[in-house]
């Protein structure tokens, strides 16, 4: 069975063996094998560009059990999927923050129960797409970015870009300017989540060491990886809807 988190830039897929769909698993590996990131027990984990997912007519070729995200025919709420994916691995009191290409969302548990949440879908200063565009424009690798104690105020993504260009025109290296921008995003994310003492981080920013180190400047950070929404879809399918909106 296939569980899909269809993000704007990248899509995450977990295939779960139900002892009857081995042909589907083989078909997945044949078509998307190079995007297989790990296999664990009865699960295969894929991360692939959403553009490929769309061009291959994925939903017409494969039967999707449950789906969330912007790019698919989503039938599940992302906040609920995030909560269901993280509920069994976190403390009773915890803040889970998910940062993607186009949105930021967080959910807080108190005494093991849903307590609060927020979801920002419209501000580029809090998302990964802006960082990816900057890296491509300045030909900088994500792994080159390093934590910088100095940060840009990026309450607006557009003004943040201006600060980067001004910094570079004044002699800063692109990698340094972008690192300051990423620090600004980390500060925004922490503030957006109401400045908790600890954040459980989900999403693509888990793989951005500059962002993680910048976030650690403000709070303790534990990485959950990129598949928490898919895991939440699986958990709700097994046990019914665990968390209600």
TAJOHU-V974928 format. One line per field, one symbol per residue. ss: DSSP state (~ for helix, > for strand, _ for the rest). A space follows every 10 residues. Layout:
ss: ???
This chain:
ss: _>>>>>___> >>>>>>____ _~~~~~~~~~ ~~~~~>>>>> __>>>>>>>~ ~~~~~__~~~ ~__>>>>>__ _______~~~ ~~~~~~____ ___>>>>>>_ ___>>>>>>> __>>>>>>>> ___~~~_~~~ ~~~~~~~~__ _~~~______ ______~~~~ ~~~~~~~~~_ ___~~~~~~~ ~~~~~~~~~~ ~~_____>>> >>>~~~~_~~ ~~~~~~___> >>>>>__~~~ ~~~~~~~~~_ _____
